[in-house]
Amino acid sequence: MTAAMVGWAHMPFGKHAEETVESMIVKVAVDAIHDAGIGPEDVDEILLGHFNAGFSAQDFTASLVLQADPALRFKPATRVENACATGSAAVHQGVRAIASGDARIVLVVGVEQMTTTPGPEIGKNLLKASYLKEEGDIPAGFAGVFGKIADAYFQKFGDQSDALAKIAAKNHKNGTGNPYAQMRKDLGFEFCRAESEKNPFVAGPLKRTDCSLVSDGAAALVLTDPATALGMKKAVAFRGMAHVQDFLPMSRRDILKFEGCSKAWGEALGDANLALDDLSFVETHDCFTIAELLEYEAMGLTAEGEGARAILEGWTEMDGKLPVNPSGGLKSKGHPIGATGVSMHVLTAMQLTGSAGDIQVKDAEIGGIFNMGGAAVANFVSVMQAMR
């Protein structure tokens, strides 16, 4: 165990026109510091996860965290970015700062404000996380990228529309109990399965219910070393972690295998000296339902081409053998790019401290997190366990 989370904060995700990137950063930073029971003067380093590929007119945002309290002035602050895995990249960088001995207490914040950007620009901004030289002309932006992946998967393994609709319905049902979720509505399998005026096709076989939400939001957490954490009121340790970066062009990989995801899971579980069966639940990156399906296979829950079994046979439901996305995932919770990975860590810590309320997984002891940037290009896995 190299580091532990000892405090956290999470604002509801959704449309927050009354907020700014700065106001959301300040809100969660103040709350996380207070939750950890420390003072801002105790913070040794600050890391901000903020994608900002066109969503914010204000760039160079790391120093905005200092607005939370004058005592943060002169603390080292760095913005971290790795597409949709930006939040986890910031968290992992904070863990490394603790493990190296360079810092004893690190404040990590993740933020994004997307909904104030016009729709066409949102798609253009998100597509920057693909290889524009080859993939920049794919229709429907990043949904088009995953629509292409879904098409290829369907051609190789058959129509998976039932499985994708089940994943969407599961995550929306879970999200009804999450007070931070943008869409707290149980849509049901039939609505998610059928094309309709309210659920049209977006790209390839993907419908609107197969796509995560455009969101505003922020989350924050405080990290420290295990010895210091033992003296805090709560502590959730990193038992294992891995970051695996793959080629950006889809043409250079078998896009149906998510090999970077698979390798990251193998490394993190090996680091933790655990097997997948040891996990109580997983928060995984369901930017699109086809992504969650492929992640079942990449994490080793099923064999290649058999991911549908995990959802159709109920394995990943809240009462299944490995609940996946008890929070509702990106599908229900929303996906403010820079905040997503930090949010996943916060909600996992809540599960492991028994404070997850209506989304609590029974007897949760060990949690796994997978957060990715691009189409399985940046792959981050964390394995977490409460220290007491």
Disulfide bonds with the S-S distance in Angstrom:
none
